[in-house]
């Protein structure tokens, strides 16, 4: 899989829709669908903020996986949640 655009990403209202911008590459996407289809700018903003946080969330989840796999975190009692983390990271990386 090709590496995603590096963080940080930000969500910015451009008077028409929310843009997703990369500090390094500028505009990389938008979150306008919910605003125009449903007339809900709050949902568009929430979607844009979630998209902008994606690279940092992926990195945090990868760090958790690393710590678990190297014996630094005991996951007894949360195996199903840990499996969801692994599946989500694989999905984000195009591996599932």
Beta strands, then each sheet from edge to edge (+ up, - down):
strand 1: 9-13
strand 2: 18-22
strand 3: 26-30
sheet 1: 1+ 2- 3+
end
